[in-house]
C-alpha cells in the first residue's frame, strides 16, 4: 500500500472503525447459526481433521470428538460439519526484501480471494515502510482485487509483530470465525518506538480468539515464532523455499477453512483465566488440529 496514502494506515482504520480457533459466539451470521444465540457462554472450536496420508476428513459425527477443558471432559453442545463463513485479514509482507516477489505475491493472493464464498469477508493489509490495514472489509472479490493490485508497494523494514497485532485489532467486534493469514519472508526487523513481540501477539490471539495461519518464505525466525502462534490458535503454517509455489499455500488454507468442524461447549467455570484445551478424535490414525487454549471470560 502506498506509503504516502493515509487511507489505509492503522490510524485511518481507527478513525473508520486463526487447524482451529476458539471464539465466543456472537451475533448470528446465518439462519442456521441463529440457533446458537441462546448459548451466551458457549465456546466454539473450529477443528481440522486429516487422515494418515494428509487428506481432509469431513464425515465424522459429534461422537468422534472429545474436548478437555483444563483436563476435564466437557459435553459437546454444538456440532456441525457444514461450511462456516469466516472473516479474514490477508496480511502481506511488503518490506524491501519482497521487491522481487511482489507480482508473484499478488497473483498468489488472488487464489485465496477466488476461493472465498459470498458469505466470507476479508480485508487486505501490508507491512513494510508502514503498517497499512485497509478499512474495506468485504466479500466483494472485485474490490479486494483492486486493493491488492493498486495499494501494495514494497519498501522498508519488517514490522511483523506490530502488523499482526494491528490486523487482529481490525477484527475487534467481529463475530464468527476470525482468521489472520500472514505471508512474510523473514523475522521481525522493526526498530520503531511501538515495537511488539511474539508473546504479545500470542496473548492477543488467544484472548481475542483469532486463528492465525502463517506462510514463511525462507525465513527461519518467522517460522519458529509465528508458527508457534499458529499452533496455539489452531491455524497452520508453511515453510517455503524462494522458488516454491506460494499460490498453492493460499489455496491450501482456503481449502482447510471450508472443511473444518464446528464444535461448541459450555465452560465449567468462567474465571477470566486462560484455560488449556485438548481436542481429541477417535478413528484409526486420524489427526486433529484445534486451538490449545482460550480465555474463560463472561460476555459483557
DRENBA-544681 format. One record per residue (C-alpha): residue number from 0; x, y, z. Coordinates in nm, 4 decimals, padded with zeros to 6 digits, always signed. Example, Ala and Ser with C-alpha at 12.3 -4.5 7.8 and 13.67 -1.06 7.14 Angstrom:
// DRENBA-544681
<r seq="0" X="+01.2300" Y="-00.4500" Z="+00.7800"/>
<r seq="1" X="+01.3670" Y="-00.1060" Z="+00.7140"/>
// end
This chain:
// DRENBA-544681
<r seq="0" X="+00.0000" Y="+00.0000" Z="+00.0000"/>
<r seq="1" X="+00.1342" Y="+00.3408" Z="-00.0901"/>
<r seq="2" X="+00.3361" Y="+00.4912" Z="+00.1970"/>
<r seq="3" X="+00.2006" Y="+00.8378" Z="+00.1191"/>
<r seq="4" X="-00.1644" Y="+00.7308" Z="+00.1143"/>
<r seq="5" X="-00.3312" Y="+00.7837" Z="+00.4567"/>
<r seq="6" X="-00.6473" Y="+00.5962" Z="+00.3657"/>
<r seq="7" X="-00.5209" Y="+00.2527" Z="+00.4563"/>
<r seq="8" X="-00.2945" Y="+00.3266" Z="+00.7523"/>
<r seq="9" X="-00.3686" Y="+00.1959" Z="+01.1009"/>
<r seq="10" X="-00.4576" Y="+00.5493" Z="+01.2113"/>
<r seq="11" X="-00.7090" Y="+00.5835" Z="+00.9312"/>
<r seq="12" X="-00.8606" Y="+00.2498" Z="+01.0241"/>
<r seq="13" X="-00.9022" Y="+00.3663" Z="+01.3828"/>
<r seq="14" X="-01.0982" Y="+00.6621" Z="+01.2582"/>
<r seq="15" X="-01.3225" Y="+00.4500" Z="+01.0364"/>
<r seq="16" X="-01.3888" Y="+00.1981" Z="+01.2764"/>
<r seq="17" X="-00.6851" Y="-01.8471" Z="+01.3385"/>
<r seq="18" X="-00.6166" Y="-02.6138" Z="+01.2124"/>
<r seq="19" X="-00.8903" Y="-02.4409" Z="+01.4615"/>
<r seq="20" X="-00.9749" Y="-02.1331" Z="+01.6617"/>
<r seq="21" X="-01.1741" Y="-02.0604" Z="+01.9768"/>
<r seq="22" X="-01.4179" Y="-01.7691" Z="+01.9993"/>
<r seq="23" X="-01.7152" Y="-01.6518" Z="+02.1962"/>
<r seq="24" X="-02.0188" Y="-01.6999" Z="+01.9780"/>
<r seq="25" X="-02.1541" Y="-01.3574" Z="+01.8916"/>
<r seq="26" X="-02.4374" Y="-01.2380" Z="+01.6660"/>
<r seq="27" X="-02.5505" Y="-01.4976" Z="+01.4154"/>
<r seq="28" X="-02.4151" Y="-01.4778" Z="+01.0634"/>
<r seq="29" X="-02.6635" Y="-01.7190" Z="+00.9094"/>
<r seq="30" X="-03.0056" Y="-01.8637" Z="+00.9749"/>
<r seq="31" X="-02.8519" Y="-02.1927" Z="+01.0901"/>
<r seq="32" X="-02.6314" Y="-02.0161" Z="+01.3428"/>
<r seq="33" X="-02.9335" Y="-01.8366" Z="+01.4891"/>
<r seq="34" X="-02.9901" Y="-02.1486" Z="+01.6964"/>
<r seq="35" X="-02.6644" Y="-02.0719" Z="+01.8812"/>
<r seq="36" X="-02.7763" Y="-01.7321" Z="+02.0130"/>
<r seq="37" X="-02.9141" Y="-01.8704" Z="+02.3363"/>
<r seq="38" X="-02.5759" Y="-02.0213" Z="+02.4260"/>
<r seq="39" X="-02.4422" Y="-01.6987" Z="+02.5790"/>
<r seq="40" X="-02.1407" Y="-01.8660" Z="+02.7351"/>
<r seq="41" X="-02.0663" Y="-02.1152" Z="+02.4620"/>
<r seq="42" X="-01.7117" Y="-02.1578" Z="+02.3367"/>
<r seq="43" X="-01.6772" Y="-02.2596" Z="+01.9724"/>
<r seq="44" X="-01.3856" Y="-02.4585" Z="+01.8352"/>
<r seq="45" X="-01.3017" Y="-02.4967" Z="+01.4673"/>
<r seq="46" X="-01.1173" Y="-02.8256" Z="+01.4178"/>
<r seq="47" X="-00.9353" Y="-02.9678" Z="+01.1170"/>
<r seq="48" X="-00.9121" Y="-03.3468" Z="+01.0849"/>
<r seq="49" X="-00.6799" Y="-03.5287" Z="+00.8439"/>
<r seq="50" X="-00.6250" Y="-03.8968" Z="+00.7684"/>
<r seq="51" X="-00.2849" Y="-04.0738" Z="+00.7711"/>
<r seq="52" X="-00.1976" Y="-03.9535" Z="+00.4192"/>
<r seq="53" X="-00.2963" Y="-03.5936" Z="+00.4890"/>
<r seq="54" X="-00.6395" Y="-03.5847" Z="+00.3282"/>
<r seq="55" X="-00.9116" Y="-03.3811" Z="+00.4965"/>
<r seq="56" X="-01.1736" Y="-03.5897" Z="+00.6760"/>
<r seq="57" X="-01.5171" Y="-03.4269" Z="+00.6814"/>
<r seq="58" X="-01.7634" Y="-03.7104" Z="+00.7517"/>
<r seq="59" X="-01.7309" Y="-03.7592" Z="+01.1285"/>
<r seq="60" X="-02.0136" Y="-03.7045" Z="+01.3760"/>
<r seq="61" X="-02.0055" Y="-03.5481" Z="+01.7222"/>
<r seq="62" X="-01.9442" Y="-03.8819" Z="+01.8936"/>
<r seq="63" X="-01.5993" Y="-03.8975" Z="+01.7316"/>
<r seq="64" X="-01.4783" Y="-03.5933" Z="+01.9275"/>
<r seq="65" X="-01.3779" Y="-03.5362" Z="+02.2886"/>
<r seq="66" X="-01.2951" Y="-03.1984" Z="+02.4440"/>
<r seq="67" X="-01.0982" Y="-03.1446" Z="+02.7658"/>
<r seq="68" X="-01.1147" Y="-02.8059" Z="+02.9405"/>
<r seq="69" X="-00.8145" Y="-02.7815" Z="+03.1751"/>
<r seq="70" X="-00.8039" Y="-03.1602" Z="+03.1675"/>
<r seq="71" X="-01.1719" Y="-03.2111" Z="+03.2480"/>
<r seq="72" X="-01.4091" Y="-03.3529" Z="+02.9833"/>
<r seq="73" X="-01.6994" Y="-03.1303" Z="+02.8771"/>
<r seq="74" X="-02.0183" Y="-03.2053" Z="+02.6867"/>
<r seq="75" X="-02.0259" Y="-03.1038" Z="+02.3213"/>
<r seq="76" X="-02.3390" Y="-02.8936" Z="+02.2875"/>
<r seq="77" X="-02.2867" Y="-02.7702" Z="+01.9308"/>
<r seq="78" X="-02.1662" Y="-02.9668" Z="+01.6312"/>
<r seq="79" X="-02.1606" Y="-02.9033" Z="+01.2580"/>
<r seq="80" X="-01.9561" Y="-03.0239" Z="+00.9625"/>
<r seq="81" X="-02.1159" Y="-02.7750" Z="+00.7249"/>
<r seq="82" X="-01.9119" Y="-02.4952" Z="+00.5703"/>
<r seq="83" X="-01.8905" Y="-02.1990" Z="+00.8097"/>
<r seq="84" X="-01.8192" Y="-01.8414" Z="+00.6910"/>
<r seq="85" X="-01.5034" Y="-01.6634" Z="+00.8023"/>
<r seq="86" X="-01.3778" Y="-01.3074" Z="+00.8408"/>
<r seq="87" X="-01.0111" Y="-01.2669" Z="+00.7497"/>
<r seq="88" X="-00.7239" Y="-01.0250" Z="+00.7195"/>
<r seq="89" X="-00.4778" Y="-01.1158" Z="+00.4447"/>
<r seq="90" X="-00.1553" Y="-00.9624" Z="+00.5776"/>
<r seq="91" X="+00.1315" Y="-00.9391" Z="+00.3292"/>
<r seq="92" X="+00.4981" Y="-00.8586" Z="+00.3851"/>
<r seq="93" X="+00.5882" Y="-00.5626" Z="+00.1618"/>
<r seq="94" X="+00.9316" Y="-00.4923" Z="+00.3131"/>
<r seq="95" X="+01.2199" Y="-00.4096" Z="+00.0818"/>
<r seq="96" X="+01.3302" Y="-00.7715" Z="+00.0600"/>
<r seq="97" X="+00.9977" Y="-00.8587" Z="-00.1057"/>
<r seq="98" X="+01.0544" Y="-00.6332" Z="-00.4070"/>
<r seq="99" X="+01.1305" Y="-00.9207" Z="-00.6456"/>
<r seq="100" X="+00.8262" Y="-01.1167" Z="-00.5273"/>
<r seq="101" X="+00.5534" Y="-00.8502" Z="-00.5386"/>
<r seq="102" X="+00.3912" Y="-00.9719" Z="-00.8617"/>
<r seq="103" X="+00.4046" Y="-01.3355" Z="-00.7500"/>
<r seq="104" X="+00.2523" Y="-01.2488" Z="-00.4125"/>
<r seq="105" X="-00.0296" Y="-01.0548" Z="-00.5777"/>
<r seq="106" X="-00.1143" Y="-01.3393" Z="-00.8130"/>
<r seq="107" X="-00.0874" Y="-01.5979" Z="-00.5342"/>
<r seq="108" X="-00.3146" Y="-01.3996" Z="-00.3020"/>
<r seq="109" X="-00.5770" Y="-01.3836" Z="-00.5752"/>
<r seq="110" X="-00.6133" Y="-01.7608" Z="-00.5449"/>
<r seq="111" X="-00.7285" Y="-01.7237" Z="-00.1849"/>
<r seq="112" X="-00.9707" Y="-01.4471" Z="-00.2815"/>
<r seq="113" X="-01.1064" Y="-01.6552" Z="-00.5686"/>
<r seq="114" X="-01.1761" Y="-01.9407" Z="-00.3251"/>
<r seq="115" X="-01.3855" Y="-01.7222" Z="-00.0936"/>
<r seq="116" X="-01.7627" Y="-01.7716" Z="-00.0848"/>
<r seq="117" X="-02.0133" Y="-01.4880" Z="-00.0847"/>
<r seq="118" X="-02.0542" Y="-01.5422" Z="+00.2919"/>
<r seq="119" X="-01.6844" Y="-01.4896" Z="+00.3642"/>
<r seq="120" X="-01.5355" Y="-01.1450" Z="+00.4192"/>
<r seq="121" X="-01.1784" Y="-01.0223" Z="+00.4059"/>
<r seq="122" X="-00.9630" Y="-00.7124" Z="+00.4100"/>
<r seq="123" X="-00.6093" Y="-00.6627" Z="+00.2790"/>
<r seq="124" X="-00.3184" Y="-00.5497" Z="+00.4953"/>
<r seq="125" X="+00.0521" Y="-00.4967" Z="+00.4385"/>
<r seq="126" X="+00.3628" Y="-00.4097" Z="+00.6362"/>
<r seq="127" X="+00.6942" Y="-00.2579" Z="+00.5408"/>
<r seq="128" X="+00.7664" Y="+00.1143" Z="+00.5478"/>
<r seq="129" X="+00.4367" Y="+00.1364" Z="+00.7340"/>
<r seq="130" X="+00.1678" Y="-00.0946" Z="+00.8696"/>
<r seq="131" X="-00.1338" Y="-00.0454" Z="+00.6454"/>
<r seq="132" X="-00.4661" Y="-00.2212" Z="+00.7001"/>
<r seq="133" X="-00.7475" Y="-00.1491" Z="+00.4566"/>
<r seq="134" X="-01.0716" Y="-00.0310" Z="+00.6198"/>
<r seq="135" X="-01.2622" Y="-00.2214" Z="+00.3499"/>
<r seq="136" X="-01.3949" Y="-00.5497" Z="+00.4914"/>
<r seq="137" X="-01.5950" Y="-00.7141" Z="+00.2162"/>
<r seq="138" X="-01.6973" Y="-01.0281" Z="+00.0306"/>
<r seq="139" X="-01.6748" Y="-00.8366" Z="-00.2992"/>
<r seq="140" X="-01.3873" Y="-01.0051" Z="-00.4816"/>
<r seq="141" X="-01.3524" Y="-00.7246" Z="-00.7351"/>
<r seq="142" X="-01.2946" Y="-00.4739" Z="-00.4549"/>
<r seq="143" X="-01.0384" Y="-00.6975" Z="-00.2864"/>
<r seq="144" X="-00.8579" Y="-00.7493" Z="-00.6162"/>
<r seq="145" X="-00.8441" Y="-00.3730" Z="-00.6700"/>
<r seq="146" X="-00.6934" Y="-00.3093" Z="-00.3271"/>
<r seq="147" X="-00.4445" Y="-00.5904" Z="-00.3852"/>
<r seq="148" X="-00.3419" Y="-00.4537" Z="-00.7261"/>
<r seq="149" X="-00.3411" Y="-00.0797" Z="-00.6559"/>
<r seq="150" X="-00.2347" Y="-00.0394" Z="-00.2934"/>
<r seq="151" X="+00.0585" Y="-00.2754" Z="-00.2403"/>
<r seq="152" X="+00.4066" Y="-00.1222" Z="-00.2612"/>
<r seq="153" X="+00.7315" Y="-00.2654" Z="-00.1206"/>
<r seq="154" X="+00.9865" Y="-00.0870" Z="+00.0953"/>
<r seq="155" X="+01.1171" Y="-00.0509" Z="+00.4485"/>
<r seq="156" X="+01.1850" Y="-00.2964" Z="+00.7290"/>
<r seq="157" X="+00.9673" Y="-00.5837" Z="+00.8600"/>
<r seq="158" X="+00.7322" Y="-00.4833" Z="+01.1462"/>
<r seq="159" X="+00.5868" Y="-00.8344" Z="+01.1554"/>
<r seq="160" X="+00.4548" Y="-00.8381" Z="+01.5125"/>
<r seq="161" X="+00.3211" Y="-00.4849" Z="+01.5117"/>
<r seq="162" X="+00.1400" Y="-00.5584" Z="+01.1856"/>
<r seq="163" X="-00.0094" Y="-00.8837" Z="+01.3156"/>
<r seq="164" X="-00.1402" Y="-00.7060" Z="+01.6255"/>
<r seq="165" X="-00.2943" Y="-00.4364" Z="+01.4046"/>
<r seq="166" X="-00.4574" Y="-00.6996" Z="+01.1830"/>
<r seq="167" X="-00.6176" Y="-00.8676" Z="+01.4843"/>
<r seq="168" X="-00.7292" Y="-00.5314" Z="+01.6227"/>
<r seq="169" X="-00.9004" Y="-00.4564" Z="+01.2910"/>
<r seq="170" X="-01.1342" Y="-00.7513" Z="+01.3577"/>
<r seq="171" X="-01.2295" Y="-00.6413" Z="+01.7087"/>
<r seq="172" X="-01.6072" Y="-00.6602" Z="+01.7413"/>
<r seq="173" X="-01.6474" Y="-00.9067" Z="+01.4540"/>
<r seq="174" X="-01.8289" Y="-01.2309" Z="+01.5339"/>
<r seq="175" X="-01.7784" Y="-01.5787" Z="+01.3984"/>
<r seq="176" X="-01.4519" Y="-01.7322" Z="+01.2840"/>
<r seq="177" X="-01.1762" Y="-01.4707" Z="+01.2645"/>
<r seq="178" X="-00.8634" Y="-01.5527" Z="+01.0652"/>
<r seq="179" X="-00.5282" Y="-01.3781" Z="+01.0179"/>
<r seq="180" X="-00.3340" Y="-01.5067" Z="+00.7162"/>
<r seq="181" X="+00.0257" Y="-01.3786" Z="+00.7241"/>
<r seq="182" X="+00.2855" Y="-01.4049" Z="+00.4482"/>
<r seq="183" X="+00.6451" Y="-01.2996" Z="+00.5208"/>
<r seq="184" X="+00.9988" Y="-01.3748" Z="+00.4066"/>
<r seq="185" X="+01.1786" Y="-01.3254" Z="+00.7361"/>
<r seq="186" X="+01.1992" Y="-01.2352" Z="+01.1016"/>
<r seq="187" X="+01.0754" Y="-00.9103" Z="+01.2550"/>
<r seq="188" X="+01.3217" Y="-00.6215" Z="+01.1993"/>
<r seq="189" X="+01.1050" Y="-00.3458" Z="+01.3413"/>
<r seq="190" X="+01.3053" Y="-00.0946" Z="+01.5428"/>
<r seq="191" X="+01.0268" Y="+00.1596" Z="+01.5858"/>
<r seq="192" X="+00.9009" Y="+00.3088" Z="+01.9081"/>
<r seq="193" X="+00.5988" Y="+00.0772" Z="+01.9112"/>
<r seq="194" X="+00.7962" Y="-00.2420" Z="+01.8569"/>
<r seq="195" X="+00.5910" Y="-00.5516" Z="+01.9506"/>
<r seq="196" X="+00.6808" Y="-00.9076" Z="+02.0465"/>
<r seq="197" X="+00.5679" Y="-01.2627" Z="+01.9607"/>
<r seq="198" X="+00.4416" Y="-01.3011" Z="+02.3188"/>
<r seq="199" X="+00.2102" Y="-01.0017" Z="+02.2770"/>
<r seq="200" X="+00.0784" Y="-01.1458" Z="+01.9531"/>
<r seq="201" X="+00.0110" Y="-01.4870" Z="+02.1074"/>
<r seq="202" X="-00.1663" Y="-01.3391" Z="+02.4092"/>
<r seq="203" X="-00.3934" Y="-01.1234" Z="+02.1935"/>
<r seq="204" X="-00.4660" Y="-01.4099" Z="+01.9539"/>
<r seq="205" X="-00.5770" Y="-01.6318" Z="+02.2437"/>
<r seq="206" X="-00.7685" Y="-01.3545" Z="+02.4207"/>
<r seq="207" X="-00.9474" Y="-01.2414" Z="+02.1053"/>
<r seq="208" X="-00.9922" Y="-01.5896" Z="+01.9558"/>
<r seq="209" X="-00.8140" Y="-01.5227" Z="+01.6269"/>
<r seq="210" X="-00.6966" Y="-01.8157" Z="+01.4186"/>
<r seq="211" X="-00.3540" Y="-01.7469" Z="+01.2672"/>
<r seq="212" X="-00.2142" Y="-01.9018" Z="+00.9501"/>
<r seq="213" X="+00.1490" Y="-01.8327" Z="+00.8617"/>
<r seq="214" X="+00.3284" Y="-01.8675" Z="+00.5288"/>
<r seq="215" X="+00.7045" Y="-01.8189" Z="+00.5595"/>
<r seq="216" X="+00.9394" Y="-01.7862" Z="+00.2628"/>
<r seq="217" X="+01.2931" Y="-01.8883" Z="+00.3616"/>
<r seq="218" X="+01.2524" Y="-01.7211" Z="+00.6984"/>
<r seq="219" X="+01.3603" Y="-01.9432" Z="+00.9919"/>
<r seq="220" X="+01.2959" Y="-01.6721" Z="+01.2505"/>
<r seq="221" X="+00.9466" Y="-01.6236" Z="+01.1139"/>
<r seq="222" X="+00.8834" Y="-01.9979" Z="+01.1047"/>
<r seq="223" X="+00.9856" Y="-02.0514" Z="+01.4669"/>
<r seq="224" X="+00.7889" Y="-01.7614" Z="+01.6147"/>
<r seq="225" X="+00.4709" Y="-01.7119" Z="+01.4157"/>
<r seq="226" X="+00.4382" Y="-02.0857" Z="+01.3627"/>
<r seq="227" X="+00.4129" Y="-02.1153" Z="+01.7413"/>
<r seq="228" X="+00.1250" Y="-01.8645" Z="+01.7397"/>
<r seq="229" X="-00.0441" Y="-02.0562" Z="+01.4588"/>
<r seq="230" X="-00.0210" Y="-02.3841" Z="+01.6503"/>
<r seq="231" X="-00.1595" Y="-02.2293" Z="+01.9685"/>
<r seq="232" X="-00.4616" Y="-02.0863" Z="+01.7858"/>
<r seq="233" X="-00.5309" Y="-02.3945" Z="+01.5739"/>
<r seq="234" X="-00.4127" Y="-02.2449" Z="+01.2469"/>
<r seq="235" X="-00.1467" Y="-02.3825" Z="+01.0160"/>
<r seq="236" X="+00.1983" Y="-02.2795" Z="+00.8973"/>
<r seq="237" X="+00.4001" Y="-02.3393" Z="+00.5834"/>
<r seq="238" X="+00.7755" Y="-02.3017" Z="+00.5312"/>
<r seq="239" X="+00.8539" Y="-02.2420" Z="+00.1641"/>
<r seq="240" X="+01.1692" Y="-02.2143" Z="-00.0411"/>
<r seq="241" X="+01.2046" Y="-01.8993" Z="-00.2500"/>
<r seq="242" X="+01.1092" Y="-02.0841" Z="-00.5704"/>
<r seq="243" X="+00.8072" Y="-02.2626" Z="-00.4203"/>
<r seq="244" X="+00.4518" Y="-02.2158" Z="-00.5430"/>
<r seq="245" X="+00.3168" Y="-01.9605" Z="-00.2957"/>
<r seq="246" X="-00.0289" Y="-01.9785" Z="-00.4511"/>
<r seq="247" X="-00.0686" Y="-02.3433" Z="-00.3552"/>
<r seq="248" X="-00.0284" Y="-02.2486" Z="+00.0120"/>
<r seq="249" X="-00.3043" Y="-01.9880" Z="-00.0173"/>
<r seq="250" X="-00.5262" Y="-02.2485" Z="-00.1836"/>
<r seq="251" X="-00.4407" Y="-02.4970" Z="+00.0926"/>
<r seq="252" X="-00.5525" Y="-02.2505" Z="+00.3615"/>
<r seq="253" X="-00.8782" Y="-02.1765" Z="+00.1789"/>
<r seq="254" X="-00.9496" Y="-02.5493" Z="+00.1468"/>
<r seq="255" X="-00.8964" Y="-02.6040" Z="+00.5194"/>
<r seq="256" X="-01.1242" Y="-02.3168" Z="+00.6145"/>
<r seq="257" X="-01.4008" Y="-02.4728" Z="+00.4045"/>
<r seq="258" X="-01.3644" Y="-02.8137" Z="+00.5749"/>
<r seq="259" X="-01.3392" Y="-02.7515" Z="+00.9467"/>
<r seq="260" X="-01.5717" Y="-02.8959" Z="+01.2098"/>
<r seq="261" X="-01.7556" Y="-02.6577" Z="+01.4394"/>
<r seq="262" X="-01.7696" Y="-02.7816" Z="+01.8000"/>
<r seq="263" X="-01.9175" Y="-02.5945" Z="+02.0943"/>
<r seq="264" X="-01.9263" Y="-02.6396" Z="+02.4709"/>
<r seq="265" X="-02.0176" Y="-02.4503" Z="+02.7873"/>
<r seq="266" X="-01.7158" Y="-02.3762" Z="+03.0103"/>
<r seq="267" X="-01.7022" Y="-02.5434" Z="+03.3508"/>
<r seq="268" X="-01.6171" Y="-02.2115" Z="+03.5156"/>
<r seq="269" X="-01.5922" Y="-01.8503" Z="+03.3984"/>
<r seq="270" X="-01.2881" Y="-01.7329" Z="+03.5936"/>
<r seq="271" X="-01.1346" Y="-01.4935" Z="+03.3418"/>
<r seq="272" X="-00.8238" Y="-01.7117" Z="+03.3136"/>
<r seq="273" X="-00.6539" Y="-01.8866" Z="+03.0228"/>
<r seq="274" X="-00.7745" Y="-02.2468" Z="+03.0043"/>
<r seq="275" X="-00.5922" Y="-02.5270" Z="+02.8264"/>
<r seq="276" X="-00.7865" Y="-02.7086" Z="+02.5560"/>
<r seq="277" X="-00.7344" Y="-03.0612" Z="+02.4312"/>
<r seq="278" X="-00.9479" Y="-03.1689" Z="+02.1358"/>
<r seq="279" X="-00.9290" Y="-03.5406" Z="+02.0601"/>
<r seq="280" X="-01.0728" Y="-03.7504" Z="+01.7796"/>
<r seq="281" X="-01.1344" Y="-04.1232" Z="+01.7520"/>
<r seq="282" X="-01.0568" Y="-04.3150" Z="+01.4381"/>
<r seq="283" X="-00.7501" Y="-04.5012" Z="+01.3204"/>
<r seq="284" X="-00.4567" Y="-04.2640" Z="+01.2733"/>
<r seq="285" X="-00.6779" Y="-03.9573" Z="+01.2365"/>
<r seq="286" X="-00.5118" Y="-03.6335" Z="+01.3435"/>
<r seq="287" X="-00.6967" Y="-03.3264" Z="+01.4675"/>
<r seq="288" X="-00.5687" Y="-02.9712" Z="+01.4855"/>
<r seq="289" X="-00.7517" Y="-02.7248" Z="+01.7087"/>
<r seq="290" X="-00.6827" Y="-02.4315" Z="+01.9379"/>
<r seq="291" X="-00.4886" Y="-02.5200" Z="+02.2504"/>
<r seq="292" X="-00.6283" Y="-02.2531" Z="+02.4829"/>
<r seq="293" X="-00.8997" Y="-01.9960" Z="+02.5393"/>
<r seq="294" X="-00.9919" Y="-01.7300" Z="+02.7949"/>
<r seq="295" X="-01.2883" Y="-01.8306" Z="+03.0129"/>
<r seq="296" X="-01.4416" Y="-01.4881" Z="+03.0492"/>
<r seq="297" X="-01.8060" Y="-01.3954" Z="+03.0794"/>
<r seq="298" X="-01.9523" Y="-01.1946" Z="+02.7919"/>
<r seq="299" X="-02.0236" Y="-00.8337" Z="+02.8740"/>
// end
